[in-house]
Every structure is written in C-alpha cells, then in structure tokens.
C-alpha cells in the first residue's frame, strides 16, 4: 500500500478592512459646505462619528455645512468579521472678523487671534496689520482678538506699548463674518 499526502489547506480568514477618508479642505469658513469622501476595502459596514454620525456606505461622499467654530474631527469606522478599522480627518472651522482699531484711527497695529491666551503673537496664530484708517480683516475662531502697538494718526503718536483685547466667543459663532471695534481710551 502506498500512501501519499500533501499538506496545505490555507486560511480563509477575511482580511481586516481598510479605510480612507478625506476632506475638500483642511480649513473652512463657518457655515460653508465641506465635502467628505471615503472608501474602504473588505468592509461589510461603516459608521460615522465625532463631527458627523450615522451608518454610511462602504464608499461615498457627503456634503456637510459646518456651523461650529474650532477644530472638528470626522471619523469613519468600518467593520467586517475580522474586526474594525477607523480613520479620521481634522478640519478647522473659522470666521472672518472685520473691524477697526480706534481712538481716532490706529494704523500699523498688529491684530491677531490669540488662541492660547498669552497676549503674544505666536507661530500659527492668524495676524494682520491695521490699515491707515484702522481697519482690519482677520481669520479667527474662539480667541482673544488682540491689537498690539500701532500709531495714533490723530495724536501723531507711536503707541508701542498699547495692548487692546476683545474676547471672541463661540456664542457669536452663527455669524461667519463678525464686525468689532477695538477701542483705546
């Protein structure tokens, strides 16, 4: 009798799903539309969480109108019989703040959104210089809007040590364009 046997019989385990998610931009102005798109492989179902919710198809796209200031995370978790995989994308939601630095007009003032509360312009904080009429337009979220230095055109006087602060809260976050006056005196 001759017996011959071969080993083998590979695994038929389902590979874990893979997920990819992306956004139409890394930052977007308040109350504007953001497009999210995603795809997955080997997934049976997907669920959205954090900045969006619900059951999602295993690939697709969705337009969202963002109405809250600050950093938002959008996460997609896809599952199959072998487990789950999650991927996220982060988006900054901001508003445009326009205004004027006044006591007469203060020109050449550094106007910035102080996100960490130290009253100093740091790397990554949005800033502009006020125009000859004191006007400015700066991108901002929830922060202290700071005006630092400048020149008082009415008094013909340098204001090197001038520091003016106005708090921008999230309570006015329904406005994508926010107007304010930073007053001196």
C-alpha positions in Angstrom: 0.0 0.0 0.0 1.3 3.4 -0.9 0.0 6.5 0.8 0.8 9.9 -0.3 -0.4 13.0 1.5 0.0 16.7 0.8 -0.2 19.4 3.5 -1.9 22.7 2.9 -5.3 23.9 3.4 -4.6 27.6 3.7 -6.5 30.0 5.8 -9.8 31.5 4.5 -9.8 34.3 7.1 -11.2 37.6 5.9 -8.6 40.4 6.0 -9.3 43.3 8.3 -11.0 46.3 6.5 -9.0 49.3 5.3 -10.5 52.8 5.4 -9.5 56.0 3.7 -11.3 59.4 4.4 -10.6 62.9 3.1 -12.0 66.4 3.1 -12.2 69.1 0.5 -10.0 71.3 2.6 -8.2 71.4 6.0 -9.9 74.6 6.9 -13.3 76.1 6.0 -15.2 79.3 6.8 -18.1 78.9 9.2 -21.5 78.0 7.7 -19.9 76.8 4.4 -20.1 73.4 2.9 -17.3 70.8 3.4 -17.2 67.7 1.2 -16.1 64.4 2.8 -15.2 61.4 0.7 -14.3 57.9 1.8 -13.6 54.4 0.6 -12.9 51.0 2.2 -11.9 47.5 1.2 -13.1 44.3 2.7 -15.7 46.2 4.8 -19.2 45.0 5.5 -20.5 48.2 7.2 -19.3 51.7 8.1 -20.3 54.1 10.8 -19.6 57.8 11.2 -18.7 59.5 14.5 -17.5 62.7 16.1 -18.3 65.6 13.7 -20.9 63.5 11.8 -23.0 60.5 12.6 -24.9 57.6 11.2 -24.4 54.5 9.1 -22.5 55.1 5.9 -21.9 53.1 2.7 -18.5 51.4 2.4 -17.6 54.2 -0.1 -19.1 57.5 -0.9 -19.2 61.2 -0.3 -21.2 63.7 1.7 -21.5 67.5 1.9 -21.8 68.9 5.4 -22.5 72.5 6.4 -20.3 73.3 9.4 -21.9 75.6 12.0 -19.5 75.4 14.9 -16.1 77.1 15.3 -12.9 75.3 16.1 -11.2 72.1 15.2 -13.6 69.3 14.2 -12.7 65.6 13.7 -14.7 63.4 11.3 -14.2 59.6 11.9 -15.3 56.7 9.8 -15.2 53.1 11.4 -15.6 50.2 9.0 -16.2 46.6 10.2 -16.2 43.0 9.0 -16.0 39.6 10.6 -12.3 40.1 11.3 -12.6 43.3 13.1 -12.7 47.1 12.5 -10.6 49.9 11.3 -11.1 53.7 11.9 -9.7 56.7 10.1 -10.2 60.4 10.8 -9.8 63.7 9.2 -9.4 67.0 11.0 -10.9 70.3 9.8 -10.5 73.8 11.2 -13.7 75.9 11.1 -13.1 79.7 11.3 -14.9 83.0 10.7 -13.7 86.3 9.2 -13.6 89.1 11.8 -13.6 92.6 10.4 -13.2 95.7 12.4 -11.4 98.9 13.2 -8.8 99.8 15.9 -9.9 103.2 17.1 -9.1 106.2 19.2 -9.2 108.4 16.2 -7.6 105.8 14.0 -4.7 103.5 15.0 -2.7 102.4 12.0 0.0 99.8 11.8 -1.3 97.8 14.8 -0.7 94.1 14.8 -4.1 92.5 15.1 -4.3 88.8 15.8 -6.4 85.9 17.2 -4.6 84.9 20.4 -5.7 81.2 20.7 -3.6 80.3 23.7 -4.3 83.4 25.9 -0.8 84.6 26.4 -1.4 88.0 24.7 1.6 87.5 22.4 1.6 86.7 18.6 2.8 83.1 18.3 3.5 80.9 15.4 0.3 79.6 13.8 -1.9 82.5 15.1 -3.6 84.4 12.3 -2.5 88.1 12.2 -2.8 91.2 10.1 -1.7 94.9 10.3 -4.4 97.6 10.7 -4.7 99.9 7.6 -4.3 103.7 7.6 -8.0 104.0 8.7 -7.5 101.5 11.5 -9.5 98.8 9.6 -8.6 95.1 9.6 -9.9 91.7 8.5 -8.5 88.6 10.1 -9.4 84.9 10.2 -10.4 83.8 13.7 -12.1 81.2 15.8 -12.8 81.4 19.5 -10.0 83.5 20.9 -8.9 86.9 22.3 -8.7 89.4 19.4 -5.6 91.4 20.3 -4.3 94.7 18.9 -0.7 95.3 19.7 1.2 98.6 19.1 0.4 101.0 16.2 0.4 104.7 15.5 -2.4 107.1 16.6 -2.9 109.3 13.5 -5.0 111.9 15.4 -2.3 112.5 18.0 0.6 111.8 15.7 1.9 109.5 18.4 3.6 106.0 18.4 1.8 103.5 20.6 4.5 100.9 21.1 3.2 99.6 24.4 -0.5 99.7 23.5 -2.3 96.3 24.1 -6.1 96.1 23.4 -8.1 92.9 23.8 -11.6 91.8 22.8 -12.8 88.3 23.5 -14.4 86.5 20.6 -16.7 83.7 22.0 -18.4 80.8 20.3 -21.8 82.4 21.2 -21.5 84.5 18.1 -20.4 81.5 16.1 -23.5 81.6 13.9 -22.0 84.7 12.2 -19.4 83.8 9.6 -18.5 87.5 9.3 -18.1 89.2 12.6 -17.5 93.0 13.0 -15.9 94.6 16.0 -14.3 97.7 17.3 -11.2 97.6 19.4 -11.3 100.8 21.5 -8.5 102.7 23.1 -9.1 105.2 25.8 
